Amino acid sequence: MTPDEIRTRIIEGMKERRLKRTSQRLVIVDILAGSRSHPSAFDIFAEARKKEPKISLSTVYYTLDSLKKAGLIRELEFDDLNNRYEGDICEHLNLVCRACGKIEDFPASSPVSPQEVEEKTGFMVEGVRLDFYGLCRKCQA
């Protein structure tokens, strides 16, 4: 998805779920839509302060939590990295560099579909996440 498509999808989702579309929230949406780097909450906060100097870190966390609960963004949780956020919730794989922490998207689906899991086990799948860990090109050098 393009940044504009991601932004439109999130804003339309906010309208449908009756989430407030304040200027501060829209700045956060713009950052998520335009970023392929999977920023942390603090990264989003630092970028948002450039456009909305009065935005607080708690506003960023609250907005991210609201968007996540509404299913409009995805939070990536890690044991050894800060949680990261992404606006592109289309099915894809994440490539995580163990050296620098960079996360890249790889356009591919998971090896087993959620439907197949549900049909074979009765387990109701709510989400899928598959990550590959290694070294990015820059860190290999």
N, C-alpha and C positions, 0 to 999 in steps of 0.2 A: 504494500500500500504506500502511496505517496504521503508526505506530510499533510497536504491539504485534505486528503481522504481520511486520514487518521483524525485530524482536527474536527472535521465535519461529523464523523461518526461519534466522537466523544461528546461534542456539543449537542447533537441531536439526541443522544442517549441521556444527557443531563436534562434536556427539555422533557423527554418522555417520563423520566423518573422524578421530575419536579425538583431537581437540585438547583440551587441558586447559581446563577452565572455572573458572579461579581467580576470586576476587573482583575482582582488578584487571582481568582480561580482561572480565569481565561489566560492569564500569563502563564500559569502552571501548565495548562492544557497545551499552549503554544510550545512550551519547552519540551514537553513529552512528545508532542507530534513531530517536532523538528529534530529530535535527537535519536540517533542510532546507537548512542554510546551506553544506553541503559544507566542513566544517572542515579546517584543516591539521593536521598531527601536533602542532604546538605548541599550537594551539587545543584539541585533544583533551586534551593533557597538562595544560594550565591548568585545564580543566573537571574532569578526573579527580582532580586534586590536592585539589579541594574535598571529594571523597568518600573518597579514598584518599590521604592526605597523604604516604605513603611511596612512592608509585608513581614510577618513574624515567622519564625521557624515552626511554631505551633500551628499556624494557618496552613503552612505547607504540609505538615503531617496530617492534619485533619482533612484537608482536601484530598490528599493521596489515599487516605483510608476510605473516604466517601466514594471516590471514583473506583477504588478496588472492590468495595462491597457491592457497588452497582454493576460490577462486571465490565467496566469500561476501560480499565487498564489492568496490567498484571504486575504483581510484586514478585520479585525473585529473591528468595531467601537463601542465604549461604551461612555455613558454619564459620568460615574464616574471612568473609568479606562483609562490608555493609550491605544491607538489603538494597536492591536496585529496582527500578521501575521502568516499564516500557508501555508505550501507547499502542504499539502494534500487537494486537492479540490474535492475529491470524496464526494458524498452525505453522510452527517453524522450530528449528533446533537452535540452541544457544551454544556458542563456542566460547569457552571461558579460559583466558590465559592465566595460568598459575603464577606467572612472574609479575606481570603488571596489573592484573585484574580486569583487563579489557574484556568486554563481552561483545561478540559479533553474532548476528543472525545468519542462519543458514537455511534457505528455503527448502524445507523437506518435511514430510509428515513423519509421525512416530511409526515404529515398525509394526505396531498392532493398533487397530482402530478401537476407540472407546466402545463402539457398537459391538464389536467382536467380544470384547471383555464382558460387556453386559449380557450378551446372549449366552456366552459359555458359563458365566459364573453367577449371574444375578447381581453382581456388584454394580451399584449406580455410580458411574464415573462423573465427577464434577469438573475435572480439569486434567490436563496432561502436560507434563514438562519433562523434557529430556535434554540433558546438558552433556557436552563433550568437553573434557578438560585436557589442557596441554599448553603449548607455547605458540603465541602468535608469531607471524613472520618477523616482526621487529625484534622480539625477544630471542628469537633463534640466532640472530646475527651476532 
